[in-house]
Amino acid sequence: MQYYAQEYMKDAALTASPLELIRMLYEGGLSAIDRAIEKLQGGDIMGRGREITKAIEIVQELRSSLRPDVDPSLVNQLSDLYGYMQKRLLEAHAQQSESILREVSRLLRTLYEAWQGVMAQMQMQRTESSASVMVERAAARDEEAIPAGFLYGQELQGQYSGRSWQL
C-alpha cells in the first residue's frame, strides 16, 4: 500500500505546475512536523529525528525556490523566516520540545494559507483572462458574420441603415 502512495506522489510531483509543487512542499512540511510531534509523544527518538530532518529539508527546498527577481525585500524576509524555522526545528529536536514544533507548524501553516490565497487569486485571474478572450473572439466572429446594415437577414435602407431597430 505504501508503494502505491509513493508512486502516486511521485507522479503528482512530476505532473504538477510550479505553483502546485510549492503547495505540495508546504503540505509535506506540515505533515512531517505533525508526525514528529506524534513520534515525540510516543518516545520514538529515531522517528522524531527522521521527521524533523524531513521538515528541515522541505523548508530548505522552499527557501531555495524563492525568486529574488520578483520582490527582493519580500524574498529576504521569507528567506530569513525559513532560516528561523530550520533553526527552531533543530532546537525542537535537541530539546525534545513539542511547543517549538507547534510554533514552526503555525508559522508554516500561515505561509501555506497565504500561498493558497495566491493560487486562488491567480486562478481567478486566469479565468477572467480566458473569459475576456472568449468574449473578444465571439465579438470578432459576430462582426465578421454580420455585415453592417444587416438586421435579421434584411438589409436596411435609407435613414435606418445604421440602426439595429426601427420605429
Secondary structure, DSSP 8 states (H G I E B T S, - for coil): -HHHHHHHHHHHHHH--HHHHHHHHHHHHHHHHHHHHHHHHHT-HHHHHHHHHHHHHHHHHHHHT--TTT-HHHHHHHHHHHHHHHHHHHHHHHHT-HHHHHHHHHHHHHHHHHHHHHHHHHHHHHHHHHHHHHHHHHHHHHHHHS-TTEETTEE--GGGTT-S---
